Amino acid sequence: GVDILDPNSIKYIGKLYSFGANAFGPLHRSNDNADATTQLADLSHLVKDIVEASFSAARKMRGERGRKYVTKMLTDIYHRGLFMHGGANSSVNRTIIPSFRHIISELNKLDSQHKKRVSMVKDLAEACQDCQQVQARVILRLYGDLTSQNETLGSQLKYSLVRIKEAALQILITKYHSPSCDYDHTQVGPEYQRAHLFSGYMALIGNEYGLDGVTAANGDRFLDGCLGVIWNVHNLSNNNVGGNSGTNRFRFGKFGRGGSGDDQKLKDSLMVELTDNLCVKEWLSGLIGDINNQSLEADRMIDRSCIFAWASANMQGDFKHRIFYDDARSIEYSDLDPKQPTNDNQFEPFLSPIVLVEMLIKAGMLTPKSC
């Protein structure tokens, strides 16, 4: 039989909209993370204990190709940042150091076995077994996760798209650079490896696409080589998707790129492909699951307390009251689980897909598809 979708369902509603202009563009942070850490206590002497108490396997883990314990590496990052990115005052480390110190400060406030702390410590320790570009990316991601709720609702919504966008970029890298992008350093040069190719794409379209960590990407010491590889792969891609098979070991470097006009064409082409690979339904499901989560200890992307204020300031009439559950509109929640809030959350926002989409259209994050 024909699968008839519930018109109130996310699956149905998601087909009607595409991403709007405000879903893209640079991420803006109202707080200067360098200033935000000036009042933090020096916890450098606790980094090793914080890590080992939450992730005991870190005691034996080594990075820098086996030369240094990851706990020592993390302590060094706390003091001086990432040495491959220059001194403590380099453009990258001026972001990395305060971000990492903020992370350690927040982790120190949590119980050693708190799920969030364990997960973040594990991510940091495992990043130390990869290159410093990956370490920078993980630090900035964790910092963003910890601080995004301090932003406006619009900024929170844009930040909630970052993980989906990163996944789309990883898929694109696999499409055009597999399998050599996943070979190790004994098989291909760093400019062919996924971590550095990610930096190359970030440098090209990170701000326009709305990704986090563009400054760190621009500090990748293999950036010129990566841009050359990217340019050559896409220049050949009409006839040879996945053209970088790994058998070609030429190092194109910066001379492999086209002129500024060709670079803009490449950026435009990448933006179209990456945008087409984003799924509205996936994003709506994530937002509904986050906002309507009934756990009082939920780790949220969106600060529920700012939703009412935003709706009051931006939506007309009595719309602000529609952000709360209403029995009279129970059909709007028919596709959800849970379908209504608990008693503890009855005065908190509980959004139906229809109400959420109306807000996202007003915020410029979604736009109706043209017929």
N, C-alpha and C positions, 0 to 999 in steps of 0.2 A: 504494500500500500504506500501511498504518498505520505511522507513525513511532514505533517503540518505543525509548524512552529508556533508556540505560544507568543502572541504579539507583545507580551510583557517580558519576555525572556531576554537575557543578555545575548543569546545566540541570534535571535531575530533582530534585536535592536542594533547589534554590532554590525550587521550587514548594511545598514542604512547610512553609515557615517564613515568619513575618512578623517585623518588627522588635520587639524587646522594649523595656521601659521605660528601660533603661540606654543605649539608643541615642540617647536624647533628654535634654534638660535642659542646664543651663549647662556650658560647657567650663571645666574647672579646670586652672590651671597651677600647678605646685608652685614654679616659679622666678619670683621677682619681677623682671621685666625691667628695672625701674629700678635695682635693686641689681646686676643682672648686668652692667651696663655701667660701673659705677663704676671698674673697674680697666682699662678699655679705653684704649689710647692715642688721642690726638686725631688723627683722620685727615681732618679737614675739608679740609686742603690737597691731599689726594689724590683727593677725590671725582671731580673733573673728569677726571683722568688714568685712574682706574679705569674710568669709564664709557666714555671715548673709546677706550681700548685694547681693550675687548671689543666695542664696538658703534660703529664709526666713523661711522655715519650720524647719531649723536647730536650730532656737531659742528655740524650745520646745523639741528637740530631746535629748534623754538621752541614754548613753551606760553603760557598766560595770554593766549590769542587773539593770538599772534604778538609779544607784547611782550618776552619774555624767553627766553634760551636755556635748554634743559632742564638743561644741566650747571650753570648758575647756580642754577636752581630747586632742584636736588637738593642743592647745597652749602648753600643757605639752609635746606632742611629739616633737614640735619645740624645746623646751628647753632640754629635757632629753631623748627623744626616747621612746621606748616601755618598760614599767617597767617590764613586764614579761620576757623580754629578757636581764635582767641585767641592769647594770649601763650604763652611756653614753659612756663608753669606751669598752663595750662588742663587740664581733665580729659582731653581728647583728646590734647594734645601731651605730657602726662606719660607717655602710652603710645607715641605716635608717635616721639618723639625717641630714646628708648633702643632701641626696636625697629629704627629705621633705622640707628642707629650700630652695632648688633650686625650687621645685614646687611652694611654696608660693611666691618666688621672681618673677617667671614667671606669676603666676596668678595675681599678683599685677600690672603687666604691661598692663593687658587687661581690657577693660571696664567691669563693674560688670555684665552686661547682655550678654557679648560675649558668643556665644554658647559653645565654648571650655571650658571657665572658669566655666560656669554654670554646665556643664557635669562633670568636674573634681571635683568641690566642692561637688556636690551631691554624687559622688562616695566615696569621703573621709568621708562625714558625715554618709552615710549609712554603711560604713565599721566599723565605731565606734560603731555601734549597734551589731556587730558581734565580734568574738574573736580576740585577738591581732595577731594571725597568718594570718587572713584575712586582717587585717589592714596593716601588713607588706607587704603582697602580692600586695595590691592595691597601696600602696605608691611606691613600686618598679616598678609596671606596668606603673604608670603615669610618673615616672621619665624616664623610658625607652622610652615612647612615646614622651616625650619632648626633649630627647637628641639623639635619634637614628640617626637623620640626620647629626650629627657631625661625624659619623663614615665613614669608607670606604664603597663603594658600596656593596662589598661582605658582610660586617657586616650588612648593612641596609637590604639586601636581606634575610639574616638569621633571623634578628629580625622580619621581616615581616611575618615569619612563626610561631612566638611564640604564637599568639592568636589561630591559627588553632591547634597547638600542645596541648595547654592547653585544648581546647574543646575536643580533642581526649582523653586526660587523664581523663577528667570529665566523658566522656561516658564509659570509662573502669571502673572507680570507681562505676558508676551506675550498670554496668553489674555484677561486682563481689561482691558488698557490699550493694546493695539495698535490702530491703528498710531501713535497720537500719542506713545507713550512713546519712539519712536525719531526723532522730529522734533528739529531743532536749536533753539537758543535764539531764533532769529528767528521761529519758528512757534508755539511754545508756551511757557508759563511753566515755570520750573524744577521746580515741584511736579508737573508732568505727565511729566517726563523719567525715563527708566529708572534712572539713577544715584541720583536722589533718591527715587524710588518704592521702590527697593531698601532705602534707609535707613528708609523708613516701615514697610515690612514687617518689617525687622530690629528696629525699636523695638517693634513689636507682639508678635512671636513669636520673635525671635532667640534669647533665652535658653532658652525652652521647647523650641525645635526643635533647639538645639545648634549655632548658627552662631557664627563668630568675628567680632569687630569691633563688638559691640553698643554699646560706649562711643562709638566714632567715629560710628556711626549716630545715636545720641542727640544728638551735637553738630552734626548737619546743620542749617544755618541755615534750610533750607526745610522742616523736619520738620513743623511745624504744617500748612502747606499740603498737604503730601503725605498726611498722615493724613486730612485732609478729603476729598481726592480719593479715597483708598482707601475710606473709609467710604461715600461716595456711590456709587461704582462697585459695591461689593458689596451695598449696599442695593437697587440696581436690578438686580442680576445675575440674579435669578430670571427676569426677563423680557427681559434684554438683556445677554448675555455680550459683553464687548468694548464695553460701553456708553460708554466714553470714546473716541469716534470721532475726536476731534481738532477737531471743528467747534464743540464747546462750550468756550469760553474762560473760563467762570466760574471764579473762584478761591474755592473753598469755605472754605478755612482751617479753623481749629480749631472754628468754630461749626457745621461740617457734620457733626461726629461725634455719635454717639448717647450715651446715658448709660452709666454703668459696666457695667450689666447687658448692654446691647447690645454694648458693646465686648468683653465676655467671650464673648458668642455669636459675634462676628466672629472672635476669636482661636481659639475652639474649631473653628469651621468651617474656618479656614485650616489649622490643625494636621491636621485629618482629610484635607483635600485634598492637602496637601503630603506627608503620610505615605503616603497611597495611591499617590502618584507615585514613591515610592522603590522601587528594584528590588533585591531581595535577591540575585538571581543576579549582577547587575552588581557588587555589593559583594564577594561571595564570589570572583568571578573576579579582581577587583583585588587582594584580599588574598593569594590563592594565587599570583598572578603576582609579587607583591612578596616574599613570604616565601620562595618556592621559586626565585627568580631566582638563577641559578648564577654570575653575574658577580661576581668578587671586588671590583669597584669599583662595584657597583650603588648607586644613590641610593634608599634605602629609606624607606618610611613607618614600618615596624615594625622595631624593634631585635630581631634574632633572639636576642641573648644573654639577653633577659629572658623568653623563651617557656618555657624549661625551668624557671626559677625559679617562674614563675607556675603552671605545670602541677603542679609539686611541691607547692606550697602550697595549691592549690585543687581539684585533681582526685584522685579516690580510687585506691587500689591502684597498679598498675603503669602507669597511664595515661600518666605522664610519659615513658615509653619509647616510646609510640606516636607521639610528635611527630617521631621519627626514621624514616627509610626502613627498611622491612623487606621482604625478598623474599617472606616468607611471606604478606604482605598485598598482593602486587603488583596484585591485582585492584582494590584501592581507588584505585590511581593510573592506571587504564586510560584515563581521559578527559583526563589531563594531558599537557602538553608543556613541559618534559621530564617523563618518567615516573619518573626516578630521579636522584639527585644525582651530580655529578662526584666524582672522587677528592678534589679539593681541599675539597669541601663535605660529605664523608661523615659528619662529626661535627657538622654543623649541622642545625637543624630542617628537615624536609622533610614538609610536611603534606599529607595526603589531604583531600578535601572533607569526608568523614565526621568525621575527627578535628577539623578546624577548626570544624565546626558544633557538635560536642559542647562545645568550649571556649567558643564564642560563646553557647551556651545557658546554660552555667554562669556566664558573665560577665553574663548578663541582657541581652545585645545581640540575641538572637534568641529566639523562642518558637514552638513548634509551632502550626500553624494548626488551629483547631477544625474538626471534620468537619461 
